[in-house]
């Protein structure tokens, strides 16, 4: 994963100057505005990279509940697992739920 500094460097290389519209006229951002914008973009890019990494590979995240919700089997599949577990004496449902909880941990 890239550091915040690496993100800033990359974004600055891709966007050596930025403009805004003022009364229908394109105007270059001031140095302060430019640096603030680059900082915001870099922070957002880094946060997105971290979130993507956690979502794909697991780990602790404040968004664990969202990731778990997306990873759990559908309610229909869970009910089917529970039925077959009760008939066959297996633990398929508990194992599936435990795997999701292990992958996406509470911080």
Secondary structure as UniProt FT lines:
FT   HELIX           4..14
FT   STRAND          19..22
FT   TURN            23..24
FT   STRAND          25..28
FT   HELIX           31..57
FT   STRAND          59..60
FT   TURN            62..63
FT   HELIX           64..71
FT   HELIX           75..88
FT   HELIX           92..103
FT   STRAND          104..105
//
